Amino acid sequence: MILTELAIGAVIGLIISTTGVGGGVIVLPILTYFFGLNALAAVATANFLSMLMKVSSSYMHFRLGNIPLKGAMIVLAIMLPSTFLSSLLVTWLGSLPEYEKQVEWGINLLVATAIIFSLYLFIQRMFFSSPIKKQLVKTNQLRAMAIPAILAGIVLGATGVGGGVVVLPMLLRYMQLNIKQAIGTSILVTTILSGSSAFAYAQDGYTDFKLALILCVGALIVMPLAKYLLIHLSERAFQYITLLLIACSAIMMTLNLFSF
């Protein structure tokens, strides 16, 4: 069983490190279907696992020059309060027996909505953005990004979905980073945000710490391969890989929503 958990952790770690996608999109379905966790336990464990996995990934991207620190700190300052507060709200509602089913359905609805909207933003960035629009957005960067960043923080805190699905498209749309910078920045930001969210969930005992630690060890094993891919694959290749993962996630979570 431990070998299976290590192998699953290695796959998750490779996806998160190279694309920024994974924290909620890949991990939540795995924790739910492979390990039998309910929605709240899956979100809590996914946030803790995301924080653990992304510490080494953040350092790797920083060494590769993929993280503009000033922009990352702006995004973090906007998102942190909404992430932490939404985590506290969800854990409180989930602790009330009369709202347990509604909270679980609401989490799945929010996940599916966030992924579909992120898919729209990502496709718009890849195929339909214009140079004039990019310059206008960049000069009004903070004002344009404030509301999307707050909403992204709420989604991350409530569902564990954040890095590649919500934060990454937001960075591409509103900060005009290239794909590798956006991936590196989203990983750094969501490392800290997932940590704050994991702390909120841990207060009520929802987090499976043992499972998260084993999966994290599996992720660390593939760090050299992730670094090699980041150096040698083109920016366009990363765009298409990330687009494919978000599209698959949108289909999977929408089907999961209708199964309730």
C-alpha positions in Angstrom: 0.0 0.0 0.0 2.8 2.4 0.8 4.5 1.7 -2.5 1.2 2.5 -4.3 0.9 5.8 -2.3 4.5 6.7 -3.1 3.9 6.1 -6.8 0.7 8.2 -6.8 2.6 10.9 -5.0 5.3 10.8 -7.6 2.7 11.4 -10.4 1.0 14.2 -8.5 4.4 15.8 -7.7 5.5 15.8 -11.3 2.3 17.4 -12.5 2.3 20.1 -9.8 6.0 21.0 -10.3 5.9 21.3 -14.1 2.5 22.9 -14.7 1.2 24.3 -11.4 -1.9 22.2 -11.8 -2.7 19.6 -9.3 -3.4 20.8 -5.8 -7.2 20.5 -6.0 -7.7 19.3 -9.6 -5.7 16.1 -9.4 -5.4 15.5 -5.7 -9.1 15.9 -4.7 -10.4 13.2 -7.0 -7.6 10.9 -6.0 -8.2 11.4 -2.3 -11.9 10.9 -2.8 -12.0 7.9 -5.1 -8.7 6.1 -4.3 -8.5 6.7 -0.5 -12.2 7.2 0.4 -12.0 10.6 2.0 -15.2 12.7 2.2 -15.3 16.2 0.7 -14.1 18.1 3.8 -11.3 15.6 4.6 -10.2 15.6 1.0 -10.0 19.4 0.9 -8.2 19.6 4.2 -5.7 16.9 3.2 -5.2 18.4 -0.3 -4.3 21.8 1.1 -1.8 20.3 3.5 -0.3 18.1 0.8 -0.2 21.0 -1.7 1.8 23.1 0.8 4.3 20.2 1.5 4.8 19.4 -2.2 5.1 23.0 -3.3 7.9 24.0 -0.9 10.6 22.2 -2.9 8.9 23.2 -6.2 8.9 26.9 -5.2 12.6 26.8 -4.4 13.3 25.1 -7.8 11.4 27.7 -9.7 13.1 30.5 -7.7 16.5 29.1 -8.6 15.5 29.0 -12.3 14.4 32.6 -12.2 10.7 31.9 -12.8 9.4 33.9 -9.8 9.1 37.8 -10.0 9.0 38.4 -6.3 7.3 41.8 -6.3 4.3 40.5 -8.3 4.1 37.4 -6.2 3.9 39.4 -3.0 1.1 41.6 -4.5 -1.0 38.5 -5.3 -0.3 37.0 -1.9 -1.3 40.1 0.0 -4.6 40.2 -1.8 -5.5 36.5 -1.6 -4.4 35.6 1.9 -7.2 37.1 3.9 -10.0 35.6 1.7 -8.3 32.2 1.6 -8.0 31.9 5.4 -11.5 33.3 6.1 -13.2 31.0 3.6 -11.4 28.0 5.1 -12.7 28.9 8.6 -16.2 29.3 7.2 -16.3 26.0 5.4 -15.0 24.1 8.4 -17.5 25.7 10.7 -20.5 24.9 8.3 -19.2 21.4 7.8 -19.2 20.7 11.5 -22.9 21.4 11.6 -24.8 18.1 10.8 -27.7 19.8 9.2 -25.4 21.5 6.6 -23.0 18.6 6.0 -24.5 17.5 2.6 -25.1 21.0 1.4 -21.4 21.9 2.1 -20.2 18.8 0.2 -22.4 19.6 -2.8 -21.4 23.3 -2.6 -17.7 22.4 -2.6 -18.1 20.3 -5.7 -20.1 23.0 -7.5 -17.5 25.6 -6.7 -14.7 23.4 -7.9 -16.5 22.7 -11.2 -17.3 26.4 -11.8 -13.8 27.5 -11.0 -12.2 25.0 -13.4 -14.6 25.9 -16.3 -14.0 29.6 -15.8 -10.2 29.0 -15.6 -10.4 27.1 -18.9 -12.1 30.0 -20.5 -9.4 32.5 -19.2 -6.6 30.2 -20.3 -7.9 29.7 -23.9 -8.5 33.4 -24.2 -4.9 34.1 -23.2 -3.5 31.5 -25.6 -5.5 32.3 -28.7 -7.3 35.6 -28.5 -5.3 38.1 -26.5 -4.1 41.3 -28.3 -1.0 43.3 -27.7 -3.0 46.5 -27.0 -5.1 44.8 -24.4 -2.0 43.4 -22.7 -0.5 46.8 -22.3 -3.7 48.3 -20.9 -4.0 45.5 -18.3 -0.4 45.9 -17.2 -0.7 49.6 -16.5 -3.7 49.0 -14.3 -2.4 45.7 -12.9 -3.3 46.0 -9.2 -6.8 47.4 -9.8 -7.7 44.9 -12.5 -6.5 42.0 -10.4 -8.0 42.8 -7.0 -11.5 41.2 -7.4 -10.3 38.1 -9.3 -7.6 37.6 -6.7 -10.0 37.8 -3.8 -12.4 35.4 -5.5 -9.5 33.0 -6.3 -8.6 33.1 -2.6 -12.1 32.1 -1.6 -12.1 29.2 -4.1 -8.7 28.0 -2.9 -9.7 28.2 0.8 -13.0 26.5 0.3 -12.0 23.8 -2.2 -8.2 23.3 -2.3 -8.4 24.2 -6.0 -6.0 27.1 -6.7 -2.6 26.9 -8.3 -3.0 25.8 -11.9 -6.7 26.1 -12.2 -7.5 29.5 -10.6 -4.2 31.4 -9.9 -2.3 30.4 -13.0 -4.9 31.7 -15.5 -5.4 34.8 -13.4 -1.6 35.6 -13.5 -1.6 35.0 -17.3 -4.6 37.3 -17.8 -4.0 40.1 -15.4 -0.2 40.2 -14.8 0.9 39.2 -18.3 3.6 36.8 -17.2 5.0 34.2 -19.5 3.9 30.6 -18.8 7.0 29.6 -16.8 6.8 32.7 -14.7 3.1 32.2 -14.1 3.7 28.6 -13.1 6.5 29.5 -10.7 4.6 32.4 -9.2 1.4 30.4 -8.7 3.3 27.6 -7.0 5.0 30.1 -4.5 1.8 31.9 -3.8 -0.3 28.8 -3.3 2.4 27.2 -1.1 1.7 29.9 1.5 -2.1 30.1 0.9 -2.5 26.3 1.1 -0.5 26.4 4.4 -2.9 29.0 5.9 -5.9 27.0 4.7 -4.5 23.7 6.0 -4.0 25.4 9.4 -7.7 26.4 9.5 -8.9 22.9 8.5 -6.5 21.2 11.0 -8.2 22.8 13.9 -11.2 20.5 13.5 -9.2 17.4 12.7 -10.1 16.9 9.1 -6.6 16.5 7.8 -5.0 13.0 7.1 -1.4 13.9 8.0 0.0 10.4 7.5 -1.4 10.0 4.0 -0.3 13.5 3.0 3.3 12.9 4.2 3.6 9.6 2.3 2.4 11.2 -0.9 4.8 14.1 -0.4 7.8 11.7 -0.2 6.7 10.2 -3.5 6.6 13.7 -5.0 10.1 14.5 -3.8 11.5 11.5 -5.7 10.6 13.0 -9.1 12.0 16.6 -8.5 15.1 16.0 -10.7 12.9 14.9 -13.6 10.6 17.9 -13.1 13.6 20.3 -13.2 14.9 18.6 -16.4 11.5 19.1 -18.1 11.3 22.7 -17.1 14.7 23.5 -18.6 14.2 21.6 -21.9 10.6 21.9 -22.8 9.4 25.0 -24.7 6.9 27.6 -23.4 4.4 26.5 -26.0 4.6 22.9 -24.8 3.8 23.9 -21.3 0.8 25.9 -22.5 -0.7 22.9 -24.3 0.1 20.5 -21.4 -1.5 22.9 -18.9 -4.5 23.4 -21.2 -5.1 19.7 -21.5 -4.9 19.1 -17.8 -7.4 21.9 -17.1 -9.8 20.6 -19.8 -9.7 17.1 -18.4 -10.3 18.5 -14.9 -13.3 20.5 -16.1 -14.9 17.3 -17.6 -14.1 15.2 -14.6 -15.4 17.6 -11.9 -18.5 18.4 -13.9 -19.4 14.7 -14.1 -18.7 14.3 -10.4 -21.1 17.2 -9.7 -24.0 15.5 -11.6 -23.3 12.2 -9.8 -24.6 13.7 -6.5 
